[in-house]
């Protein structure tokens, strides 16, 4: 007798954001310019510190875990301490599950923590740009040069903060979950980071499919602009890359794929972000390098 196939796990990022907000209520807003929120500190630590440590752990093939305490105040004004455990890297990853709270404790993979961190960091971008600061995440900074972004935004005829948020989100692993991500930027990033043509072709098809499932169609005209602004030298063989991407777009057939997961962002009005970022100290200095 054959085994009954288990249903395929579908990660719900919207549900994770709601779960995280339960232990970090300021995740959705930045109420004060002068005072950094707990969620901002979480985002900064994950993006600019834990990302480096996760990379080192993966290179050494050693298990690495980080624990963080999130302190918040309830309506009665007394402090509540919750715990977050982040698996930076493990040699034997557990089966994928939807993170859930257990007695004020939340366990996350590094990928899940990074998605939360980038979602939070995008709240800060408009305020940084208003102060003439462009601070990219390490992943985005490896692909695009921040000094090129004003010209990049003009080429796309869009506000600079919107482009910065799109780049940060699209360069993130599994960025299709994020509100500001775009398929064309994600594919341009693949050209920069994946050199093996066979592997790239496979990842491109998967990326196009997943972005489409989340209501984010590929735009060839924008993609052609994106690859002109990839970091360092101009992309070699860019005509071939464009042809390969176009071929992948044409070959995508979603009829045989599963139904798209719930995506509240497609049906809800974009919320006006209130934020007051204040970057100072050693962490900020390291980031500007």
Secondary structure by P-SEA (a helix, b strand, c coil): ccccccccccccaaaaaaaaaacccccccccccccccaaaaaaaaaaccaaaaaaaaaaacbbbbbbbbbbbcccccbbbbbbbbbccccccccccccccccccbbbbcaaaaaaaaaaaaaaaaaaaaaacbbbbcaaaaacccccaaaaaaaaacccaaaaaaaaaaaacccccccccccaaaaaaaaaaccccaaaaaaaaaaaaaaaaaacbbbbaaaaaaaaaacccccccaaaaaaaaaaaaaaaccccccccccccccccccccbbbbbbbbbcaaaaaaac
